[in-house]
C-alpha cells in the first residue's frame, strides 16, 4: 500500500524548481557521506549512529534536534518507498505532486545530496483547494510529514476533482476543529468590526490584509501584525511623549512607552507579544519555520485585535 508524504525542498522551498526540473526530492542536514551501505529499515539504529555526528557540528547541540535531523534524512533515503506519493510546496501557494520511482542515490555535488528520483505530475495542487484538515497536515513542522490519512482527498485533487469535506471521515467534527473554526469566526467578525471603526488608513489597510490572509498565510500575517504594532507605537510616541520617534526600533519604542507608563500594562504586553511573534515570522528559523500554522499564531492575533480595540476605544485611531 502506497503512502503519501509532504516533503520540503529546502528552507522556504528554495530548491523546488530545481527538483522539478531534475526530477528528485532530497535532504541536506550536513551529512556528506554516501549512505548506500548504511541503510536499513531500522530507523532508530540510523539515528543512534548518525545523530551524534550531527550534534558535533551543530550549534544547537540538542539531542532532539539531532534525532530529527537524522530521522528526516533516514525517511528521505529509505523510509519513503518507491511508488509513494510526494507533495512539495513550490513557495508560491501550490504543491508539486509526484511519485517516487527509484531507491536512494547520493549526489556529492549540488543541493539536497541525499536524493530519491521522482516522476513529477503536470498537475499541481493549490493550498486553497485543500480541506482545512489537509492544509494543517501539510503545514506541520519538519522536513517530512506523513499525510497518508488524506490519501482519498489527495487522489481526488490529483485528478482535478473537487473534494468535499462532507464525504471525508477524517474531517469529522472534533473539539480541536470546532475550536479552530470558532477562533477563525471570531477573528473575522472582530476584524470586520474594527475595520469599520478605524480612521487611520494605513492601519486599516494592514488590518484588511491580515483579515484576508490569516488562514492561509500565517507568516505574512505575523509580519503585517508587527508592522501595525510599529505604526501604533510611533503614533503613541508622538501623541503621548510629544517626541519624534525617528529611527527607533519597535523594541526601543515599546520599552520607552513602558518606562514612561504611557500605556496600560496589558497593552504593553500585547505590543511585546506582537513584536516577538513578528520577529519570529520575519527571520529564518530553520525547521521551526514550518510550524507557522494558523493555530500557532492565534495568540499574536488575539493580542493584535485587543491592541486595536484599545487603540480605538482610547481615541487614538
Secondary structure, 3 states (H helix, E strand, C coil): CCCEEEECCCHHHCCHHHHHHHCEEEECCCCCCCCCCCCCCCHHHHHHHHHHHHHHHCCCCCHHHHHHHHHHHHHHHHHCCCCCEEEEECCCCEEEEEEECCCCEECCCCCCCEEEEEEECCCCEEHHHCCHHHHHHHCCCCCEEECHHHHHHHHHHHCCCCCCHHHCHHHCCCHHHHHHHHHHHHHHHHHHHHHHHCCCHHHHHHHHHHHHHCCCCHHHHHHHHHHHHHHHHHHHHHHHHCCCCCCCCHHHHHHHHHHCCCCCHHHHHHHHHHHHHHHHHHCCCHHHHHHCCHHHHHHHHHHHHHHHHHHHHCCCC
